[in-house]
Structure formats: C-alpha cells, structure tokens
C-alpha cells in the first residue's frame, strides 16, 4: 500500500465514529497494537522533545527504507504515534519527506486535540521527518 492509501484507510476507519469520545477510544485500541519498544531503546536520546508525555522513537534504516519503532507513557499519545508509525514506517526517506500527512486534518486530530497534545503530534511528525532527511542525505552522499 502507498502512504496515500494507508492514510485513506485511516480516514475511512475514523469516519465510522460520530463523536470524539468514540475516536479517542479507537486511538486507545490502536495504541494496543503498537509493537512494544525494547527497553534498551527507551533512552533519553530517543525521547521526542516537545511532547508533554514521554514518547520514545527508535529508527533504523534497512535496505533503503526507514523503520520506526515507538512507545509512549500516555495512552492517547501512544495511539497518535502508532498512527504515524503505521503511515510512515517501511518507506524510503524521500517518500516520507515528500508526503503530506493529510489524514491528521481529515480525521479531525488537529482541531480535537488539546494544544499540548497537538504540539506533541507536530513534534513527532517533525522528528520522524528529520530522521528521514538524515537518512536521505546519508544515502545521497554514498552514491
């Protein structure tokens, strides 16, 4: 599936819920599907700055693709990072950098999250794209 197709599936999943309490409950369910992050990756170096909750992001490049692994100590935030991992993990750095994450607005996250959670979401996206940029730059230098 392309990044756009994954985003469209997420939009479709969230469209079945009418109120935000149901959407929050779905975010909690999504958080439960996130593969647990190994303890050795829960370091201060892997913490995302700008999040009120603790969010750890471990990233690896394998065969030209970026793989994100993440965790959070807050259930809603864990659901948010799980969505981002679902959309962006396993993609080439250039694809990640050139993608507009339109699902965030279409499912109403930006307008229905508290300001601190919204800032945290932006920090997560920024960090994930920063890793993609670093890997893209490294790959270009190796060519």
Buried (B, 14 or more C-beta within 10 A) or exposed (E): EEBEEBBBBBBEBBEEBEEBEEBBEBBEEBBEEBEEBEEEBBEEEBBBEBBBBBBBBBBEBEEEBBBBBBBBEBEBBBBBBBBBBBBBBBBBBBBBBEBEBEBBEBBEBEEEBEEEBBBBBBBBBEBBBEBBBBBBEEBEEEE
